[in-house]
Amino acid sequence: MDALYTAAATANGREGRAVSSDGRIDLALALPPALGGNGEGTNPEQLFAAGYAACFASAMSSVAREMKVDTKDVAVTAEVSIGKDGDGFGLAVVMRVELPQELEGETGLRLVEATHAYCPYSKATRGNIDVELVIE
């Protein structure tokens, strides 16, 4: 791969800080209450969910141009779960894609599936974690 852009961030654990190299992100990190924390900061699952949702929505715009459909009223929500997986922990994702009425049915299904094949985050997770696509 020829990199077009590289993002860099430094963190010191789930109970610390995450800071991007350009300073745009400077966040307190905290375990969510469900994992025994106080929830007074963001967590890696939230960051991953935000990045995946944004990337998927942008990828969908690219795919939609090729398909000649309008996605201005589409919304993408990524739900990232963490749980026990053998001796450690694992992740799972539910991608909820809200489509306008004119994209319901076969066209919407083809759009979402083509986006999942095209999106860099989807490519990175494929075969590594479960990703469920839900069209709403």
Buried (B, 14 or more C-beta within 10 A) or exposed (E): EEEEEEEEBEBEEBBBBBBEEEEEBEBEBBBBEEBEBEEEBBBBBBBBBEBBBEBBBBBBEBBBEEBEBEBEEBEBBBBBBBEEEEEEEEBBBBBBBEBBEEBEEEBBBBBBEBBBEBBEBBEEBEEEBEBEBEBE
